[in-house]
Amino acid sequence: MTAVRCPVCGHLFTKESTDAFPFCSVRCRQIDLGRWLDEAYGLPAESDEEPDEFPEVEEL
């Protein structure tokens, strides 16, 4: 059995010891969900700059 670390609290646990994997507990899973809903996490945004020219589109 390999120990893994909970991404929320850092607790070491085995995958078989919880139903909330990859979290160590349901509480940590709920904390993580709350962080996403509060927008504490985010995905990197792409550049807001638009290209100067758009490529030509071939007509059908």
mmCIF file of the N, C-alpha and C atoms, coordinates in Angstrom:
data_MODEL
# 
_entry.id   MODEL 
# 
loop_
_atom_site.group_PDB 
_atom_site.id 
_atom_site.type_symbol 
_atom_site.label_atom_id 
_atom_site.label_alt_id 
_atom_site.label_comp_id 
_atom_site.label_asym_id 
_atom_site.label_entity_id 
_atom_site.label_seq_id 
_atom_site.pdbx_PDB_ins_code 
_atom_site.Cartn_x 
_atom_site.Cartn_y 
_atom_site.Cartn_z 
_atom_site.occupancy 
_atom_site.B_iso_or_equiv 
_atom_site.pdbx_formal_charge 
_atom_site.auth_seq_id 
_atom_site.auth_comp_id 
_atom_site.auth_asym_id 
_atom_site.auth_atom_id 
_atom_site.pdbx_PDB_model_num 
ATOM 1   N N  . MET A 1 1  ? 0.840   -1.183 0.000   1.00 0.00 ? 1  MET A N  1 
ATOM 2   C CA . MET A 1 1  ? 0.000   0.000  0.000   1.00 0.00 ? 1  MET A CA 1 
ATOM 3   C C  . MET A 1 1  ? 0.885   1.246  0.000   1.00 0.00 ? 1  MET A C  1 
ATOM 4   N N  . THR A 1 2  ? 0.616   2.127  -0.903  1.00 0.00 ? 2  THR A N  1 
ATOM 5   C CA . THR A 1 2  ? 1.384   3.349  -1.023  1.00 0.00 ? 2  THR A CA 1 
ATOM 6   C C  . THR A 1 2  ? 0.644   4.485  -0.339  1.00 0.00 ? 2  THR A C  1 
ATOM 7   N N  . ALA A 1 3  ? 1.363   5.236  0.463   1.00 0.00 ? 3  ALA A N  1 
ATOM 8   C CA . ALA A 1 3  ? 0.765   6.391  1.128   1.00 0.00 ? 3  ALA A CA 1 
ATOM 9   C C  . ALA A 1 3  ? 0.751   7.573  0.166   1.00 0.00 ? 3  ALA A C  1 
ATOM 10  N N  . VAL A 1 4  ? -0.334  8.314  0.189   1.00 0.00 ? 4  VAL A N  1 
ATOM 11  C CA . VAL A 1 4  ? -0.462  9.530  -0.615  1.00 0.00 ? 4  VAL A CA 1 
ATOM 12  C C  . VAL A 1 4  ? -0.760  10.691 0.321   1.00 0.00 ? 4  VAL A C  1 
ATOM 13  N N  . ARG A 1 5  ? -0.510  11.894 -0.157  1.00 0.00 ? 5  ARG A N  1 
ATOM 14  C CA . ARG A 1 5  ? -0.713  13.079 0.670   1.00 0.00 ? 5  ARG A CA 1 
ATOM 15  C C  . ARG A 1 5  ? -1.986  13.799 0.226   1.00 0.00 ? 5  ARG A C  1 
ATOM 16  N N  . CYS A 1 6  ? -2.820  14.169 1.188   1.00 0.00 ? 6  CYS A N  1 
ATOM 17  C CA . CYS A 1 6  ? -4.049  14.912 0.912   1.00 0.00 ? 6  CYS A CA 1 
ATOM 18  C C  . CYS A 1 6  ? -3.678  16.300 0.383   1.00 0.00 ? 6  CYS A C  1 
ATOM 19  N N  . PRO A 1 7  ? -4.269  16.731 -0.741  1.00 0.00 ? 7  PRO A N  1 
ATOM 20  C CA . PRO A 1 7  ? -3.932  18.041 -1.297  1.00 0.00 ? 7  PRO A CA 1 
ATOM 21  C C  . PRO A 1 7  ? -4.443  19.213 -0.458  1.00 0.00 ? 7  PRO A C  1 
ATOM 22  N N  . VAL A 1 8  ? -5.357  18.965 0.468   1.00 0.00 ? 8  VAL A N  1 
ATOM 23  C CA . VAL A 1 8  ? -5.907  20.045 1.288   1.00 0.00 ? 8  VAL A CA 1 
ATOM 24  C C  . VAL A 1 8  ? -5.139  20.207 2.591   1.00 0.00 ? 8  VAL A C  1 
ATOM 25  N N  . CYS A 1 9  ? -5.015  19.125 3.360   1.00 0.00 ? 9  CYS A N  1 
ATOM 26  C CA . CYS A 1 9  ? -4.415  19.234 4.695   1.00 0.00 ? 9  CYS A CA 1 
ATOM 27  C C  . CYS A 1 9  ? -3.011  18.655 4.783   1.00 0.00 ? 9  CYS A C  1 
ATOM 28  N N  . GLY A 1 10 ? -2.592  17.890 3.778   1.00 0.00 ? 10 GLY A N  1 
ATOM 29  C CA . GLY A 1 10 ? -1.255  17.317 3.779   1.00 0.00 ? 10 GLY A CA 1 
ATOM 30  C C  . GLY A 1 10 ? -1.117  16.017 4.550   1.00 0.00 ? 10 GLY A C  1 
ATOM 31  N N  . HIS A 1 11 ? -2.206  15.493 5.080   1.00 0.00 ? 11 HIS A N  1 
ATOM 32  C CA . HIS A 1 11 ? -2.200  14.243 5.846   1.00 0.00 ? 11 HIS A CA 1 
ATOM 33  C C  . HIS A 1 11 ? -1.825  13.070 4.938   1.00 0.00 ? 11 HIS A C  1 
ATOM 34  N N  . LEU A 1 12 ? -0.951  12.181 5.424   1.00 0.00 ? 12 LEU A N  1 
ATOM 35  C CA . LEU A 1 12 ? -0.610  10.965 4.682   1.00 0.00 ? 12 LEU A CA 1 
ATOM 36  C C  . LEU A 1 12 ? -1.643  9.887  4.975   1.00 0.00 ? 12 LEU A C  1 
ATOM 37  N N  . PHE A 1 13 ? -2.102  9.208  3.938   1.00 0.00 ? 13 PHE A N  1 
ATOM 38  C CA . PHE A 1 13 ? -3.103  8.156  4.093   1.00 0.00 ? 13 PHE A CA 1 
ATOM 39  C C  . PHE A 1 13 ? -2.969  7.184  2.936   1.00 0.00 ? 13 PHE A C  1 
ATOM 40  N N  . THR A 1 14 ? -3.623  6.041  3.045   1.00 0.00 ? 14 THR A N  1 
ATOM 41  C CA . THR A 1 14 ? -3.639  5.077  1.946   1.00 0.00 ? 14 THR A CA 1 
ATOM 42  C C  . THR A 1 14 ? -4.949  5.210  1.187   1.00 0.00 ? 14 THR A C  1 
ATOM 43  N N  . LYS A 1 15 ? -4.897  4.919  -0.080  1.00 0.00 ? 15 LYS A N  1 
ATOM 44  C CA . LYS A 1 15 ? -6.078  5.027  -0.937  1.00 0.00 ? 15 LYS A CA 1 
ATOM 45  C C  . LYS A 1 15 ? -7.224  4.162  -0.415  1.00 0.00 ? 15 LYS A C  1 
ATOM 46  N N  . GLU A 1 16 ? -6.884  3.012  0.130   1.00 0.00 ? 16 GLU A N  1 
ATOM 47  C CA . GLU A 1 16 ? -7.903  2.080  0.605   1.00 0.00 ? 16 GLU A CA 1 
ATOM 48  C C  . GLU A 1 16 ? -8.579  2.544  1.896   1.00 0.00 ? 16 GLU A C  1 
ATOM 49  N N  . SER A 1 17 ? -8.002  3.514  2.585   1.00 0.00 ? 17 SER A N  1 
ATOM 50  C CA . SER A 1 17 ? -8.527  3.922  3.886   1.00 0.00 ? 17 SER A CA 1 
ATOM 51  C C  . SER A 1 17 ? -9.637  4.965  3.814   1.00 0.00 ? 17 SER A C  1 
ATOM 52  N N  . THR A 1 18 ? -9.985  5.438  2.606   1.00 0.00 ? 18 THR A N  1 
ATOM 53  C CA . THR A 1 18 ? -11.002 6.482  2.497   1.00 0.00 ? 18 THR A CA 1 
ATOM 54  C C  . THR A 1 18 ? -11.842 6.301  1.242   1.00 0.00 ? 18 THR A C  1 
ATOM 55  N N  . ASP A 1 19 ? -13.077 6.754  1.312   1.00 0.00 ? 19 ASP A N  1 
ATOM 56  C CA . ASP A 1 19 ? -13.953 6.779  0.137   1.00 0.00 ? 19 ASP A CA 1 
ATOM 57  C C  . ASP A 1 19 ? -13.872 8.128  -0.568  1.00 0.00 ? 19 ASP A C  1 
ATOM 58  N N  . ALA A 1 20 ? -13.103 9.055  -0.010  1.00 0.00 ? 20 ALA A N  1 
ATOM 59  C CA . ALA A 1 20 ? -13.035 10.417 -0.533  1.00 0.00 ? 20 ALA A CA 1 
ATOM 60  C C  . ALA A 1 20 ? -11.779 10.666 -1.365  1.00 0.00 ? 20 ALA A C  1 
ATOM 61  N N  . PHE A 1 21 ? -11.110 9.597  -1.813  1.00 0.00 ? 21 PHE A N  1 
ATOM 62  C CA . PHE A 1 21 ? -9.865  9.755  -2.564  1.00 0.00 ? 21 PHE A CA 1 
ATOM 63  C C  . PHE A 1 21 ? -10.056 10.719 -3.724  1.00 0.00 ? 21 PHE A C  1 
ATOM 64  N N  . PRO A 1 22 ? -9.180  11.650 -3.991  1.00 0.00 ? 22 PRO A N  1 
ATOM 65  C CA . PRO A 1 22 ? -7.806  11.806 -3.537  1.00 0.00 ? 22 PRO A CA 1 
ATOM 66  C C  . PRO A 1 22 ? -7.646  12.595 -2.239  1.00 0.00 ? 22 PRO A C  1 
ATOM 67  N N  . PHE A 1 23 ? -8.718  12.805 -1.527  1.00 0.00 ? 23 PHE A N  1 
ATOM 68  C CA . PHE A 1 23 ? -8.655  13.507 -0.250  1.00 0.00 ? 23 PHE A CA 1 
ATOM 69  C C  . PHE A 1 23 ? -8.682  12.495 0.879   1.00 0.00 ? 23 PHE A C  1 
ATOM 70  N N  . CYS A 1 24 ? -8.187  12.899 2.047   1.00 0.00 ? 24 CYS A N  1 
ATOM 71  C CA . CYS A 1 24 ? -8.124  11.968 3.175   1.00 0.00 ? 24 CYS A CA 1 
ATOM 72  C C  . CYS A 1 24 ? -9.473  11.803 3.857   1.00 0.00 ? 24 CYS A C  1 
ATOM 73  N N  . SER A 1 25 ? -10.395 12.730 3.633   1.00 0.00 ? 25 SER A N  1 
ATOM 74  C CA . SER A 1 25 ? -11.694 12.664 4.298   1.00 0.00 ? 25 SER A CA 1 
ATOM 75  C C  . SER A 1 25 ? -12.735 13.422 3.489   1.00 0.00 ? 25 SER A C  1 
ATOM 76  N N  . VAL A 1 26 ? -13.986 13.198 3.825   1.00 0.00 ? 26 VAL A N  1 
ATOM 77  C CA . VAL A 1 26 ? -15.081 13.926 3.183   1.00 0.00 ? 26 VAL A CA 1 
ATOM 78  C C  . VAL A 1 26 ? -14.950 15.414 3.504   1.00 0.00 ? 26 VAL A C  1 
ATOM 79  N N  . ARG A 1 27 ? -14.493 15.729 4.708   1.00 0.00 ? 27 ARG A N  1 
ATOM 80  C CA . ARG A 1 27 ? -14.320 17.133 5.104   1.00 0.00 ? 27 ARG A CA 1 
ATOM 81  C C  . ARG A 1 27 ? -13.334 17.841 4.172   1.00 0.00 ? 27 ARG A C  1 
ATOM 82  N N  . CYS A 1 28 ? -12.194 17.226 3.891   1.00 0.00 ? 28 CYS A N  1 
ATOM 83  C CA . CYS A 1 28 ? -11.217 17.836 2.986   1.00 0.00 ? 28 CYS A CA 1 
ATOM 84  C C  . CYS A 1 28 ? -11.771 17.945 1.572   1.00 0.00 ? 28 CYS A C  1 
ATOM 85  N N  . ARG A 1 29 ? -12.557 16.971 1.151   1.00 0.00 ? 29 ARG A N  1 
ATOM 86  C CA . ARG A 1 29 ? -13.185 17.042 -0.172  1.00 0.00 ? 29 ARG A CA 1 
ATOM 87  C C  . ARG A 1 29 ? -14.132 18.239 -0.241  1.00 0.00 ? 29 ARG A C  1 
ATOM 88  N N  . GLN A 1 30 ? -14.903 18.473 0.823   1.00 0.00 ? 30 GLN A N  1 
ATOM 89  C CA . GLN A 1 30 ? -15.830 19.607 0.881   1.00 0.00 ? 30 GLN A CA 1 
ATOM 90  C C  . GLN A 1 30 ? -15.067 20.937 0.910   1.00 0.00 ? 30 GLN A C  1 
ATOM 91  N N  . ILE A 1 31 ? -13.967 20.986 1.643   1.00 0.00 ? 31 ILE A N  1 
ATOM 92  C CA . ILE A 1 31 ? -13.145 22.202 1.682   1.00 0.00 ? 31 ILE A CA 1 
ATOM 93  C C  . ILE A 1 31 ? -12.647 22.533 0.284   1.00 0.00 ? 31 ILE A C  1 
ATOM 94  N N  . ASP A 1 32 ? -12.169 21.524 -0.445  1.00 0.00 ? 32 ASP A N  1 
ATOM 95  C CA . ASP A 1 32 ? -11.675 21.732 -1.802  1.00 0.00 ? 32 ASP A CA 1 
ATOM 96  C C  . ASP A 1 32 ? -12.789 22.231 -2.721  1.00 0.00 ? 32 ASP A C  1 
ATOM 97  N N  . LEU A 1 33 ? -13.965 21.633 -2.618  1.00 0.00 ? 33 LEU A N  1 
ATOM 98  C CA . LEU A 1 33 ? -15.104 22.077 -3.424  1.00 0.00 ? 33 LEU A CA 1 
ATOM 99  C C  . LEU A 1 33 ? -15.441 23.532 -3.111  1.00 0.00 ? 33 LEU A C  1 
ATOM 100 N N  . GLY A 1 34 ? -15.444 23.881 -1.835  1.00 0.00 ? 34 GLY A N  1 
ATOM 101 C CA . GLY A 1 34 ? -15.715 25.263 -1.439  1.00 0.00 ? 34 GLY A CA 1 
ATOM 102 C C  . GLY A 1 34 ? -14.706 26.237 -2.020  1.00 0.00 ? 34 GLY A C  1 
ATOM 103 N N  . ARG A 1 35 ? -13.455 25.829 -2.074  1.00 0.00 ? 35 ARG A N  1 
ATOM 104 C CA . ARG A 1 35 ? -12.424 26.689 -2.664  1.00 0.00 ? 35 ARG A CA 1 
ATOM 105 C C  . ARG A 1 35 ? -12.674 26.921 -4.148  1.00 0.00 ? 35 ARG A C  1 
ATOM 106 N N  . TRP A 1 36 ? -13.095 25.869 -4.857  1.00 0.00 ? 36 TRP A N  1 
ATOM 107 C CA . TRP A 1 36 ? -13.423 26.038 -6.277  1.00 0.00 ? 36 TRP A CA 1 
ATOM 108 C C  . TRP A 1 36 ? -14.625 26.961 -6.439  1.00 0.00 ? 36 TRP A C  1 
ATOM 109 N N  . LEU A 1 37 ? -15.652 26.765 -5.621  1.00 0.00 ? 37 LEU A N  1 
ATOM 110 C CA . LEU A 1 37 ? -16.860 27.580 -5.747  1.00 0.00 ? 37 LEU A CA 1 
ATOM 111 C C  . LEU A 1 37 ? -16.618 29.034 -5.362  1.00 0.00 ? 37 LEU A C  1 
ATOM 112 N N  . ASP A 1 38 ? -15.688 29.275 -4.439  1.00 0.00 ? 38 ASP A N  1 
ATOM 113 C CA . ASP A 1 38 ? -15.331 30.641 -4.044  1.00 0.00 ? 38 ASP A CA 1 
ATOM 114 C C  . ASP A 1 38 ? -14.300 31.259 -4.982  1.00 0.00 ? 38 ASP A C  1 
ATOM 115 N N  . GLU A 1 39 ? -13.933 30.506 -6.017  1.00 0.00 ? 39 GLU A N  1 
ATOM 116 C CA . GLU A 1 39 ? -12.955 30.923 -7.015  1.00 0.00 ? 39 GLU A CA 1 
ATOM 117 C C  . GLU A 1 39 ? -11.584 31.194 -6.406  1.00 0.00 ? 39 GLU A C  1 
ATOM 118 N N  . ALA A 1 40 ? -11.237 30.431 -5.361  1.00 0.00 ? 40 ALA A N  1 
ATOM 119 C CA . ALA A 1 40 ? -9.894  30.512 -4.790  1.00 0.00 ? 40 ALA A CA 1 
ATOM 120 C C  . ALA A 1 40 ? -8.895  29.836 -5.722  1.00 0.00 ? 40 ALA A C  1 
ATOM 121 N N  . TYR A 1 41 ? -9.370  28.892 -6.504  1.00 0.00 ? 41 TYR A N  1 
ATOM 122 C CA . TYR A 1 41 ? -8.555  28.230 -7.515  1.00 0.00 ? 41 TYR A CA 1 
ATOM 123 C C  . TYR A 1 41 ? -8.967  28.786 -8.868  1.00 0.00 ? 41 TYR A C  1 
ATOM 124 N N  . GLY A 1 42 ? -8.113  28.625 -9.827  1.00 0.00 ? 42 GLY A N  1 
ATOM 125 C CA . GLY A 1 42 ? -8.465  29.035 -11.171 1.00 0.00 ? 42 GLY A CA 1 
ATOM 126 C C  . GLY A 1 42 ? -7.561  28.360 -12.181 1.00 0.00 ? 42 GLY A C  1 
ATOM 127 N N  . LEU A 1 43 ? -7.991  28.369 -13.385 1.00 0.00 ? 43 LEU A N  1 
ATOM 128 C CA . LEU A 1 43 ? -7.193  27.839 -14.480 1.00 0.00 ? 43 LEU A CA 1 
ATOM 129 C C  . LEU A 1 43 ? -6.519  29.011 -15.175 1.00 0.00 ? 43 LEU A C  1 
ATOM 130 N N  . PRO A 1 44 ? -5.314  28.821 -15.666 1.00 0.00 ? 44 PRO A N  1 
ATOM 131 C CA . PRO A 1 44 ? -4.638  29.928 -16.342 1.00 0.00 ? 44 PRO A CA 1 
ATOM 132 C C  . PRO A 1 44 ? -5.429  30.366 -17.568 1.00 0.00 ? 44 PRO A C  1 
ATOM 133 N N  . ALA A 1 45 ? -5.569  31.661 -17.715 1.00 0.00 ? 45 ALA A N  1 
ATOM 134 C CA . ALA A 1 45 ? -6.319  32.208 -18.842 1.00 0.00 ? 45 ALA A CA 1 
ATOM 135 C C  . ALA A 1 45 ? -5.395  32.378 -20.035 1.00 0.00 ? 45 ALA A C  1 
ATOM 136 N N  . GLU A 1 46 ? -5.972  32.244 -21.197 1.00 0.00 ? 46 GLU A N  1 
ATOM 137 C CA . GLU A 1 46 ? -5.210  32.502 -22.406 1.00 0.00 ? 46 GLU A CA 1 
ATOM 138 C C  . GLU A 1 46 ? -5.128  34.007 -22.609 1.00 0.00 ? 46 GLU A C  1 
ATOM 139 N N  . SER A 1 47 ? -4.222  34.419 -23.434 1.00 0.00 ? 47 SER A N  1 
ATOM 140 C CA . SER A 1 47 ? -4.018  35.832 -23.708 1.00 0.00 ? 47 SER A CA 1 
ATOM 141 C C  . SER A 1 47 ? -5.303  36.460 -24.231 1.00 0.00 ? 47 SER A C  1 
ATOM 142 N N  . ASP A 1 48 ? -5.600  37.680 -23.767 1.00 0.00 ? 48 ASP A N  1 
ATOM 143 C CA . ASP A 1 48 ? -6.786  38.398 -24.229 1.00 0.00 ? 48 ASP A CA 1 
ATOM 144 C C  . ASP A 1 48 ? -6.536  39.119 -25.547 1.00 0.00 ? 48 ASP A C  1 
ATOM 145 N N  . GLU A 1 49 ? -5.291  39.122 -25.975 1.00 0.00 ? 49 GLU A N  1 
ATOM 146 C CA . GLU A 1 49 ? -4.958  39.808 -27.213 1.00 0.00 ? 49 GLU A CA 1 
ATOM 147 C C  . GLU A 1 49 ? -5.522  39.050 -28.408 1.00 0.00 ? 49 GLU A C  1 
ATOM 148 N N  . GLU A 1 50 ? -6.115  39.804 -29.324 1.00 0.00 ? 50 GLU A N  1 
ATOM 149 C CA . GLU A 1 50 ? -6.623  39.200 -30.547 1.00 0.00 ? 50 GLU A CA 1 
ATOM 150 C C  . GLU A 1 50 ? -5.553  39.353 -31.626 1.00 0.00 ? 50 GLU A C  1 
ATOM 151 N N  . PRO A 1 51 ? -5.459  38.396 -32.516 1.00 0.00 ? 51 PRO A N  1 
ATOM 152 C CA . PRO A 1 51 ? -4.465  38.532 -33.585 1.00 0.00 ? 51 PRO A CA 1 
ATOM 153 C C  . PRO A 1 51 ? -4.795  39.725 -34.476 1.00 0.00 ? 51 PRO A C  1 
ATOM 154 N N  . ASP A 1 52 ? -3.749  40.352 -35.036 1.00 0.00 ? 52 ASP A N  1 
ATOM 155 C CA . ASP A 1 52 ? -3.951  41.513 -35.906 1.00 0.00 ? 52 ASP A CA 1 
ATOM 156 C C  . ASP A 1 52 ? -4.699  41.128 -37.179 1.00 0.00 ? 52 ASP A C  1 
ATOM 157 N N  . GLU A 1 53 ? -4.401  39.947 -37.686 1.00 0.00 ? 53 GLU A N  1 
ATOM 158 C CA . GLU A 1 53 ? -5.057  39.494 -38.909 1.00 0.00 ? 53 GLU A CA 1 
ATOM 159 C C  . GLU A 1 53 ? -5.649  38.118 -38.678 1.00 0.00 ? 53 GLU A C  1 
ATOM 160 N N  . PHE A 1 54 ? -6.762  37.891 -39.289 1.00 0.00 ? 54 PHE A N  1 
ATOM 161 C CA . PHE A 1 54 ? -7.381  36.577 -39.225 1.00 0.00 ? 54 PHE A CA 1 
ATOM 162 C C  . PHE A 1 54 ? -7.023  35.829 -40.502 1.00 0.00 ? 54 PHE A C  1 
ATOM 163 N N  . PRO A 1 55 ? -6.793  34.533 -40.407 1.00 0.00 ? 55 PRO A N  1 
ATOM 164 C CA . PRO A 1 55 ? -6.460  33.776 -41.618 1.00 0.00 ? 55 PRO A CA 1 
ATOM 165 C C  . PRO A 1 55 ? -7.638  33.764 -42.590 1.00 0.00 ? 55 PRO A C  1 
ATOM 166 N N  . GLU A 1 56 ? -7.302  33.712 -43.865 1.00 0.00 ? 56 GLU A N  1 
ATOM 167 C CA . GLU A 1 56 ? -8.334  33.668 -44.894 1.00 0.00 ? 56 GLU A CA 1 
ATOM 168 C C  . GLU A 1 56 ? -9.078  32.340 -44.826 1.00 0.00 ? 56 GLU A C  1 
ATOM 169 N N  . VAL A 1 57 ? -10.369 32.399 -45.018 1.00 0.00 ? 57 VAL A N  1 
ATOM 170 C CA . VAL A 1 57 ? -11.198 31.201 -45.021 1.00 0.00 ? 57 VAL A CA 1 
ATOM 171 C C  . VAL A 1 57 ? -11.566 30.891 -46.465 1.00 0.00 ? 57 VAL A C  1 
ATOM 172 N N  . GLU A 1 58 ? -11.322 29.656 -46.863 1.00 0.00 ? 58 GLU A N  1 
ATOM 173 C CA . GLU A 1 58 ? -11.667 29.258 -48.223 1.00 0.00 ? 58 GLU A CA 1 
ATOM 174 C C  . GLU A 1 58 ? -13.176 29.092 -48.330 1.00 0.00 ? 58 GLU A C  1 
ATOM 175 N N  . GLU A 1 59 ? -13.744 29.631 -49.400 1.00 0.00 ? 59 GLU A N  1 
ATOM 176 C CA . GLU A 1 59 ? -15.177 29.475 -49.614 1.00 0.00 ? 59 GLU A CA 1 
ATOM 177 C C  . GLU A 1 59 ? -15.448 28.111 -50.220 1.00 0.00 ? 59 GLU A C  1 
ATOM 178 N N  . LEU A 1 60 ? -16.558 27.515 -49.829 1.00 0.00 ? 60 LEU A N  1 
ATOM 179 C CA . LEU A 1 60 ? -16.918 26.195 -50.363 1.00 0.00 ? 60 LEU A CA 1 
ATOM 180 C C  . LEU A 1 60 ? -17.537 26.288 -51.715 1.00 0.00 ? 60 LEU A C  1 
# 
